[in-house]
Amino acid sequence: MNHDVSHIHLGKPKKNWRTIFIWYSIYIYSFLKSKLSFKSKNHYKSIKKEDISINNPHPIVAWLDSIDRKSAIKKYFRKLMQGAIVITDRYPSRYMDGPRIQANSGFYNYLRIKEEKNYESIPNPDLVFRAQAPLEVTLNRNSARDKPEPDAFVKERYKIAQNINFKFSDIINIDTTEPYEQSILKVKNIIWKKSNS
C-alpha cells in the first residue's frame, strides 16, 4: 500500500497570509533596533552564564506563532483526512512549543486567551516518537554544532522535554544513542505497521 507523505516543522512554522506583514514589521523593527543600539559589548559579557535560559518571547510573537502553527496543522490535516501520512517536527504541547503568554490583565491577557484557543483547536497527534539520549550526550552533540546553544539553555530544554506528554496519543521512546540508520529503520517500521493496521 502506498501513502502520500508530507513533512512540516512546527518549531518554525511557515508564516501565513494572516501574519506575514506583522512578521515583516517585527523583522524591520528588530534590525533597526540592533543598528541603533548603543549597548557596549561589555554589557553582554557581563551577563552571567546561569542567566542564559529559555526566555519567553514577546506576547505578540507568541501569539503569531500560535496562529502560524494552527494554520499549518489545519492545512495538513485535510491531507491526513484523505489518507496521507503527515510527519511533524516538534508538535505543540503544554510543555514546549505551546502556550507561552503570561499575563493577567490588559491587551496581553487578550492575546493570551487567543493563543490558548489556537492551541486548544489543534488535534492530538496519533503517534509520537520521543527522541531520548542522556544529558551528557545531548550537550556533546550541541557543542559539535556549527552554532551551539548555551549549555544552560540546552539543560533547561532537556528538563522540559522530559515532561512532554500527549494524553490521547501513542508515545514511543526512541534511543538516539543507537546508530542513526538503526533508529530511522525502527521509526519507519512502526509507522508502516500503524498506517496499515
Residue, then its C-alpha position, 0 to 999 in steps of 0.5 A: m500500500n502506498h501513502d502520500v507523505s508530507h513533512i512540516h516543522l512546527g518549531k518554525p512554522k511557515k508564516n501565513w497570509r494572516t501574519i506575514f506583514i506583522w512578521y515583516s514589521i517585527y523583522i524591520y523593527s528588530f534590525l533597526k533596533s540592533k543598528l541603533s543600539f548603543k549597548s557596549k559589548n561589555h554589557y553582554k559579557s557581563i551577563k552571567k552564564e546561569d542567566i542564559s535560559i529559555n526566555n519567553p518571547h514577546p506576547i505578540v510573537a507568541w501569539l503569531d506563532s500560535i496562529d502560524r502553527k494552527s494554520a499549518i496543522k489545519k492545512y495538513f490535516r485535510k491531507l491526513m483526512q484523505g489518507a496521507i501520512v503527515i510527519t511533524d517536527r516538534y508538535p505543540s504541547r503544554y510543555m514546549d512549543g505551546p502556550r507561552i503568554q503570561a499575563n493577567s490583565g490588559f491587551y496581553n491577557y487578550l492575546r493570551i486567551k487567543e493563543e490558548k484557543n489556537y492551541e486548544s483547536i489543534p488535534n492530538p497527534d496519533l503517534v509520537f516518537r520521543a527522541q531520548a539520549p542522556l544529558e551528557v550526550t545531548l550537550n556533546r552533540n550541541s557543542a559539535r554544532d556549527k552554532p551551539e546553544p548555551d549549555a544552560f539553555v540546552k539543560e533547561r530544554y532537556k528538563i522540559a522535554q522530559n515532561i512532554n506528554f500527549k494524553f490521547s496519543d501513542i508515545i514511543n521512546i526512541d534511543t538516539t544513542e543507537p546508530y542513526e540508520q538503526s533508529i530511522l529503520k525502527v521509526k519507519n517500521i512502526i509507522w508502516k505497521k500503524s498506517n496499515s493496521 
